[in-house]
Amino acid sequence: MPQSSRRQNRSGTLVFANWNYVLLLIGVALIVVGFTAMYLEGQYLGFISLYVSPVLIIGGYAEIIYALLWAPDEQSAAEEQ
């Protein structure tokens, strides 16, 4: 099968809604902030390194998982288009 016919069978819709990408960026930002805070403190037994940064990092990963699994309702998806 030539590649041109495979490309024509694909639809032009996105896999995720815009809100999924916003949630994904928030999750990535939380992870970056968590690792940056851990790095900037410089102490491996400091308060931020032990308590704040891990919560931010785990929250970021949870946000990314939620962004990947969240699907809009049929009604709101129709309104968006």
C-alpha positions as CSV (number, residue, x, y, z in Angstrom):
1,M,0.0,0.0,0.0
2,P,1.5,3.3,-1.0
3,Q,2.0,5.9,1.7
4,S,-0.2,8.5,0.1
5,S,-3.3,6.3,0.5
6,R,-2.5,5.7,4.2
7,R,-2.3,9.5,4.8
8,Q,-5.7,10.0,3.2
9,N,-7.4,7.6,5.6
10,R,-6.5,9.6,8.7
11,S,-9.0,12.1,10.0
12,G,-7.9,15.7,10.8
13,T,-9.1,15.7,14.4
14,L,-6.8,16.0,17.4
15,V,-6.5,13.1,19.8
16,F,-6.8,15.4,22.9
17,A,-8.9,18.5,23.5
18,N,-7.3,21.9,24.2
19,W,-7.9,21.4,28.0
20,N,-5.9,18.2,28.0
21,Y,-2.9,20.1,26.7
22,V,-3.3,22.8,29.4
23,L,-3.5,20.2,32.1
24,L,-0.4,18.5,30.6
25,L,1.6,21.7,30.7
26,I,0.6,22.3,34.3
27,G,1.8,18.9,35.2
28,V,5.1,19.4,33.5
29,A,5.5,22.8,35.2
30,L,4.9,21.2,38.6
31,I,7.6,18.6,37.9
32,V,10.1,21.3,36.8
33,V,9.3,23.5,39.8
34,G,9.7,20.5,42.2
35,F,13.1,19.5,40.8
36,T,14.3,23.1,40.6
37,A,13.3,23.7,44.3
38,M,15.1,20.6,45.3
39,Y,18.2,21.7,43.4
40,L,18.2,25.2,44.6
41,E,18.0,24.3,48.3
42,G,21.3,22.3,48.0
43,Q,20.7,20.3,51.2
44,Y,19.6,16.7,51.0
45,L,18.1,16.9,54.5
46,G,16.4,20.3,54.1
47,F,12.7,20.9,54.5
48,I,12.0,21.7,50.9
49,S,14.0,18.7,49.6
50,L,12.3,16.3,51.9
51,Y,8.7,17.5,52.0
52,V,7.8,20.2,49.5
53,S,9.6,19.0,46.3
54,P,8.4,15.4,46.4
55,V,4.8,16.6,46.8
56,L,5.1,18.9,43.8
57,I,6.8,16.1,41.7
58,I,4.2,13.5,42.6
59,G,1.4,16.1,42.0
60,G,2.9,16.8,38.6
61,Y,2.9,13.2,37.6
62,A,-0.7,12.8,38.9
63,E,-1.7,15.8,36.8
64,I,-0.1,14.3,33.7
65,I,-1.9,11.0,34.2
66,Y,-5.2,12.9,34.7
67,A,-4.6,15.0,31.6
68,L,-4.0,11.8,29.5
69,L,-7.1,10.1,30.8
70,W,-9.5,13.0,30.9
71,A,-12.1,13.0,28.1
72,P,-14.6,15.8,27.5
73,D,-18.3,15.1,27.4
74,E,-19.9,14.7,24.0
75,Q,-21.9,17.9,24.5
76,S,-18.9,20.1,25.4
77,A,-16.9,18.6,22.6
78,A,-19.6,19.5,20.1
79,E,-19.7,23.1,21.5
80,E,-16.0,23.5,21.2
81,Q,-16.0,22.7,17.5
